[in-house]
Amino acid sequence: MNARTAPPAHSRLVNADAVIRSARNVIKTEAAGIRALEAKIDAAFVQACQMILACKGRVVVSGMGKSGHIGRKIAATLASTGTPSFFVHPGEASHGDLGMIQPDDLVLGISYSGETDELLYILPAIKRQGIGLISITGNPNSSLATQADLNLDANVASEACPHGLAPTASTTAALVMGDALAVALLEARGFTSDDFARSHPAGSLGRRLLLHISDVMHAGDDVPRVRLEATLSEALVEMSRKRLGMTAVVDGENHLLGVFTDGDLRRALDDDGVDLRSASVAQLMTRGPKTIGSDKLAVEAAQLMEKHQINALLVVDADGCVVGALNIHDLLRARVV
């Protein structure tokens, strides 16, 4: 059968058992490589963290090929977790981009073999400027490892590729080592979720972490509220007007006494002992309702609603006075949930 008569590649049948076996072997091999890293987190790792924390400039990550792809991700992770960092391609560095690296910076070089020519070529220039160098390699006796101030050993027993050629387990190990550095540094710096959100303002994560109750709540005249002596009819009118499915019940100084909700109304309708024509809201309201402060995060309101299976919350100040209200639809509009 020649090339013209061979069936197209996409139409060839695969052996399902073989495919599953191959995929599971990849996962097993890479998982073993990651597990082996745990024993390699030693004094050198601690010193690497100390070097980075002491760095007055940026962490410049560099690597070729697949190590370069891993390096870009490590640089991005470091930058988003409190360690200023960027990636420089070693090939471009020797053609002018070396000027991006300043004396206060620190270089993190990644090469599994530790013999990547493009990376080794720029080492003299880095050394001349007295710039610190940390390497991540699979060979502690390699040129890169021995010329570095510190080497982090990311050696793996084998690649997941059956030919032992394609970087698979080795790149995964380098990535995990980079993540370990980033998280250890994050904790050492006391980097908080608010700090993280500031570098992710456009995404859903930023919205979840940065939006406060005060940003999404209804305030002022938009807050449904009636006095304790209000009739059921008056409470229903207020609920209908403000359209939040509830109304706060307050005293003359705006202190929260209770809440009357759609659920309270349904329970009253099912209670034959309640005369709806003469009932006051004080008879039917829920006392001690769940509330939240305006300085809390909007995501906390979502968690509170989910935990107590409610659809709305009243917002109170330190004195227990009603200052706002919100419901699940407000959180949905803000894309908090």
Disulfide bonds with the S-S distance in Angstrom:
none
